[in-house]
């Protein structure tokens, strides 16, 4: 939906349910459009984890069994790494996902 002649489009709010468990985030890919408000409801199932998107200045703790809500606006286009930011065991360094903003 075009708002003005200045190529501004109406942003949407996109909500995702994620789990953090056994060295993975599910789903492992989140796709949104530039300008969208993004709401992530993340639950760590097996142990404490962390959730970080360095390019978006996001770093949150995910206590086991609690749902943590993270909200932000996807201001930049690109593909951004999501990483676990709390050491969680043997597979910690491979615990990644991605955010794709188009």
N, C-alpha and C positions, 0 to 999 in steps of 0.2 A: 504494500500500500504506500503510494507516494504521498509524502506530507507537504513538501514544497518543491519548487523548481531547483533547489540547491542539492538535489540528489540525496536527500535525507529520507530514509525508509523507516517505517515504524518498527521498532525493536520488539521482540517477543520475550516472554519469560519462559525459559525452558528448565524443567525440573527433572532431576535424575536421582534414582535410588542406586547406591553403590554398596558393595561389601568389600572389606579388606580382610583377607584370610590366606593362610598357607602361602605367603609370598606372592600374592597377586591381588589386583583390584579387578572386580567384576561389576559392570563391563570394563573392558580394558581400553576402550576408545569412546570418547565423548565428542560429538560433532555439534557445533553451534554456528551461528552467523555473527559477524562483527556487529557489535552494538547490543546483542542479546543480553538480558539479565539471566544469569545462570544460578540455579539453586541446586546444590548437591547435598543430599541426605546420605551420609556415609556411616555404616555400622561395621565396627571391627568385631569379627565373630570369634576368633580363636585366641587372641591375645591383644595387648596394646600395640597400636601401630601409629604412624604419623601420616600426614597428607601434605605434600608440598608441590607447588607450581612456582618455581623460582621467578620466571618471567612475569608472573602476576603478583609477586610478593605475598604468596600464600604459604603459610606453614602452621598447621594445626595438629594438635594431639588427638588421637582417636582411642579413647579408653575402651577396653573390651566390654562388649554388651551394650554400649551407649550409642545412640544415633547422634551424630554431630552434623549440624547444618552449616554449610559454607555458601555465602552469596557473594557474587561479584558481577561486574559487567565486562564482557569480552571486548575490550577496546582495540586490541591489536590482532590483525590477521596473522595466521601462521600455524605451525604445529609445535606444541609445547609438551615437554616431558612432565609427567606426574610421577613423583617418587615417594616412597615411604621415608619419612624423616626421623623415625625412631628405630634404632637397631632392634630387630625382632627375631634374630636367629640366623641360621646358616644361609638361607636364601634371600636375606634382606637386600643385598645390593642388586639383585635382579627383579625386585618388586617395583615394577613400573607400569605405567599406562600412558595414554596420550590424550591431549585436548587438541582438537582441530577446529580452528576458527576460520571460516571462509567469508 
